[in-house]
Amino acid sequence: MAIRGTLFIISAPSGAGKTSLVSALVTQDPQLRISVSHTTRAPRTAEVHSQNYYFIDLPTFNQLKAEQAFLEYAQVFGHWYGTTQAWVENQLNAGFDVILEIDWQGARRVREMLSCVNIFILPPSRAALEARLQNRAQDPPQVIVRRMQQASVEISHYHEYDYVVVNDVFEQALADLQAIVRAQRKKMSQQRERWATLISHLSA
């Protein structure tokens, strides 16, 4: 039977570089899985259904809510996002570590139900965050203003997390995330079961 994996929650204000960091982290670590959320918003350019998100309509989303299929869900900028519990549990029970990219509201809900490691990613400054949002060229100016306002709310909850990573130099922030994942895997709760036979032989 596989040793149950670890659930990692990673949150950040929009534009902090969370998605790029998580993508790089998973690419270099075959033991990690990214949970793919369901959303009612339309796909952006180059986004792929079932890879970036499960793009569904509002009635379907509401049906999943009624069936209590979501581990967490939240409305962000007028669109709904949700994480299905069955997929997360299946991956954890198969021995994979799972990353949830969710906001502080979703993180609170998940912490009430499952053991998890919580990581918050910060931008190096407000100016850098605004520049990144503008350089993405995904949103009109009025949406960027809303995202900056929402960033202040999001960042105010950083103290609810176990770790904070500042994404100033991408390679350093990625190395910090990798160090957190490695450290969690070396905890006694993971190692005791993984090396039970070896420990038994060494202590005989």
Number of C-alpha atoms within 10 A of each C-alpha: 6 10 14 16 20 23 23 23 23 24 28 25 23 21 23 25 21 21 15 12 19 19 12 12 19 16 12 10 12 10 12 23 22 19 20 20 22 24 23 20 18 12 15 9 7 7 12 12 13 11 11 16 20 19 20 17 14 14 10 13 21 12 11 15 16 10 9 12 17 19 19 21 24 17 13 12 11 9 12 19 23 24 24 19 15 11 16 22 17 12 20 19 16 14 16 21 22 23 22 23 22 22 20 25 15 21 22 14 13 21 13 9 10 12 11 19 18 21 21 24 23 25 23 14 13 14 9 14 21 19 13 16 22 15 11 9 10 12 13 10 12 8 13 19 14 11 20 18 12 15 20 12 13 18 17 10 15 19 10 13 18 12 16 19 19 18 20 15 10 13 12 13 20 20 14 17 21 15 12 16 18 11 10 15 15 11 10 10 10 15 14 13 11 13 10 11 10 10 13 9 8 8 6 5
